[in-house]
């Protein structure tokens, strides 16, 4: 296949930008534009069939034809939705993404989407043109490639399975559920319940009591199911022992600070 030169690519980009500007201009006559684009499509398709008509590389003609078809689809939508006829674009068209995986993977994705669109009756041709424009890629012989996918042995949805695996891997990388993100609570569960209730009563943790217990359980890898019942047990303690664990925390911190005060300061 002929490699498109940098100069040809720049000319194509300039053409596409002018085409979008022309079709989106204020006061553009939608029906007239539709006719012009349809005529251009027919002429370019003739050029693809008869290579002697024009001395331009076929790949460039295909890219131009694809850009024209995209604008024609937009005009079709504007024709069927008259309230949008006079709307002007508020943002410039974003740059195209570049498809870097195998083309058959993209075809598998398009095929899967087609089965979930319009009750499985979506136009593969329309979807193909849309994805070709978005990912700046040419998908030739798509019917044959779909047949290859259907005739695969074993896993027919190879690329979709790969996407699921990548998504799960991404989730695992950033999930708090990972063991190395957890601390291990070495004390009694009742002590953690006492601590969590005390944090909640200060109002500094702007969340519900149930959510706070869920977070504390996740952080310390402890299942805190019956915290209401455990709180009743704490309430039933003799008054002097109601905040037993918090008193231990307080005393432990005081002892640490006093020991630090006793150490001779370095000169």
N, C-alpha and C positions, 0 to 999 in steps of 0.2 A: 504494500500500500504506500502511496506517495506521502512523504512527510511534509506537512504544511510548513512553509517557511515563516519566519518571524514577520516579514513584510506582509505576506498574505493574511496572517492571523490578525495583524493590526488593521488591515483594510476591512476584514470581516467584522471586527469589533466596531469600527467606525460606522459601517453600514448598518449593523444591528442597532446601534444607539440612535442613528438618524431615523431608522424605521420605527422604533418605539416612540421617538419624539413626534414623528409625522402622524402616527396612528393615535397618539394621546393628545394632540394639539387642541387648544380651545376652539370650539366651534366646528370641529371636524365632522363632516357628513358621514355618518356611520355606514349607511347603505352604499355610498359611493366608494368608501375605503374597502368595504367588503368585496365589491366587484373588482377593484384594482388588485387586491391581494389574491383573489381567486384566479384572475387572469395570469398573474405572475407565477402562481403555482403551476398552472397548466403548461406554461412556456418552459419553466425549469424542468418539469417532469419530462417534457418532450426532449429537452437537452440531455437528460440522463439516458433516454432511450436511443437517441441518435447523437453519438459523440462527435459527429462531424459538424454539428450546428454551431458550436461555440468552442473556442480554444481556452477553456478554463478547466482546471483539475476537478474531477468528479467529487472529491471529498469537500471542496469548497462549495460546489453547487448544492450538495446535500446539507451542509451547515446553513447556507442561506435559505434553502427551502424549509428547513426545520424552524428557523426564526420566523419566517413568514407565516407558517402554519400556527405557531403559538399566538401571534398577533391576531390571526383570523379567528382563532378560538375565543380570544378575549372579545373581539368585535361581535361574535355570535352571542356571547353572554350579554353584551351591552344592548344588542338588538332585542333580546328576549326580556331584558330588564331596563325599560326606557328611563326609569328614574336615575340610572347610573350614566346615562349618555353624556351628560355635561360635566361629569366629575373629572378633575385633573389629578394626575399623580402627585402626592404630597411628598414622596421620598424617591430618591434615585434608585434604579434597579440595583440590587446588591450584586457583587461579583459572583460568577458561577463557582460552584464547588467542583472539585476534580475527583472523579471516581478512580480509586487506586487499587481496588480489589479486582478479581477476575470478572469479566463481563457476564459470564454465565451466572455468577452470584447475584448480580443486579437483576438479571432476567428472572431468576428464581424468586427474588423479592417482589418484582412486579407481578409475576404470575400469582403469588400468594395474595397480594393486594387485590388483584382482579377478581379472585374468588370471594372476597369479602365486600365487594362494591357492587351496588345496583343488583342485589340478590344474585351475585355471581354472573351477571350479564354485562359487565363493564367492557368497554372497547379496549382490547389489548393495544391497538394501534394508537389510540389517544393517550393511554397510559405510557406507552413507549415514548411517544413524542415529548410528553411532559417530563419524564425522567431523563431523557437525553438532553433536554434543555437545562434542567437543574444541575446535572452532574457533568455537562459538557463532554458527552461520550456518544459514540455511534454504535447502535446495536443492530448489527446485520443478521439476517437469517434467523429472526427471533422464533419463528414457528419451529424450525429444525432444532434450535437449542432447547425449546420447551419439550419437544419430543425426547431429546436426550435425557432431560430431567425425569420425565415420566418413565423412561426405560431403565433408570438406575437400579442396580441391585442393592438391596438393603435399605439404608437411609436415603430417601428421596429428597428430604428437606435438609440437605447438608448445611447450606449457608444459614438457614434460619436457626438450626441447632447451634451453630457457631455463634450467632448473635446472642442467643439465650445464655450460652456459656460465658461470653464476654460480659454481659450485663450482670450475671450472678457474681462473677469474679470482681467486677467493679463494686458491687454492693458489699461483698465480703471485705474488700480492702478498707472500706470506710465505715463499716458497721460497728456499733458499740458492743455488739454481741460477741465479737471476737474475744477468745480467752485472754490474749495478751493485753487487752484493754481493761481488764477487770482487776480489782483488788480482792484480797481474800480476808473476809471478816473472821477474826480469831476469837472474838468474844461471844457472849450469849446473845441469842436473838432478841431477848427482852431488853438488853442494853441498847441495841440498835433501834428498837422501837421507841425507847425513851428518848434517845438522841433525835430521832426523826420528828417526833411530836414536838420537842422543844424548838427545833428549827422552824417548824410550821407556825408555832404560836408567836414567834417574833414578827412574822409577816414579811421577812426579808426574801423568802422564796415565794415569788408571785405565782403560785400554782395551787391546785387542789391537793388535799391531803392524800388522796388515792394516787394521784400522779407522782407526788413526792416519794411515796413509799415504793412505787414502781421504779423510779430513778435510783433510789438508794439501794434497792434490791439488785438492780442491774450493775451498779458500780461495785458493790461488795459481793456479788455472786451469791446472794442469799434470797430464798423464797420467803416473802413476807405476806402470807395470806391472811392470817387471823390477827391483824394488828389491832382491830377494835377489841377483841377478847383479851389480848395481851395488855392493852391499855387499862382495861378494867382491873386486871391483876395488879398493875402498878398502882392504880387508885386505891386498891384495898390494902396496900401496905400501911404499916404504922406511919403516922405523919412524919416522923423524923427520917424515915427511909424512903419516902416517896421519890426523891430525886437522887437515889443512891449512885447511879452511874455518873450523872452530871457532877455530883460532889466529888467522885473519884477523879474525874477529868480535871476539875478545878484544883484539887489538891495536888495532883500530879504536875500540873503546870506551875503551880506555886513552888513546889519542891525543886523543879528544874531551874526556875529563875533564881531561887536562893542559892543553889549550888553554883550557878554561873556567877553570882555576886561574890561567892567565897574564893573563886579562883583569882590568883594575883594577876593584876593587869600587866601587860607587856610594855616595857619602856622603849 
